[in-house]
Amino acid sequence: MRVLLVEDDEPVAQSLRRGLLRYGFEVEWVATGQAALTVAEPYDLVLLDLGLPDTDGLDVCKELRARGTVPIIVISARSDETDRVVGLELGADDYVSKPFGVREVIARIRAVMRRVQPRPTTGAGSGPDRYGSRLTVDRRAARVHLDGTEVALAPKEYDLLAFLTEEPGALMSREQIMEAVWDANWFGPTKTLDVHVAALRRKLAGAVVIEAVRGVGFRLVIADGTAAGDGTAPAGGTAPADRGADRGGDRPA
């Protein structure tokens, strides 16, 4: 995913750029509004500072929105409610006030992209997403079916499954999952993540494998092999038991 970062403060821009690169984003950094409006390469999202040296960032936001529908997240030291409202009315998709943490920005990016991007499907139309021959996730209705029967999931169980199935087979860190499913400012224990993973393993047994990578996080694999893999767990062994969470083996309540 390619991000256009428009920020004139070099220390802030470099810090944010490094953080985005660590999460796998490609970043093009420009320091002025005019430079932002002349970038030729396509990009998937704009991080736009309002306090630019050559023009007001709100004018840049307005012009970018007039050109297309690329998502725009305003990042600014202006915390006044009027600036927030004007920015959103001009077409920004979200607003982050300085000072901010990289984790918060990443979480905002993921949230905005989930809202604006259609989910990939294996068939025509906008029906439920199918993962293998047994599991379907209907993101529009927030419903999950296993072998044609609806599975009762708690709200966060559904959110966790929806997040992990965005990229089957990809390793997601605990930090990434907590930011996306719970909150960017979550600072408490992450045992709740292990509990929800264990619940999904029980409820979706045989359709998906949620592997724990100790000290890192989790990856979801389609167990029957029609969408990812060949019907077996990837190299490294079978799926861990519910109590074998990747940090300390927290036992679900």
Secondary structure, 3 states (H helix, E strand, C coil): CEEEEECCCHHHHHHHHHHHHHCCCEEEEECCHHHHHCCCCCCCEEEEECECCCCEHHHHHHHHHHHCCCCEEEEECCCCHHHHHHHHHCCCCEEEECCCCHHHHHHHHHHHHHHHCCCCCCCCCCCCEEECCCEEEECCCCEEEECCEEECCCHHHHHHHHHHCCCCCCEEEHHHHHHHHHCCCCCCCCHHHHHHHHHHHHHCCCCEEEEEECCCEEEEEECCCCCCCCCCCCCCCCCCCCCCCCCCCCCCC
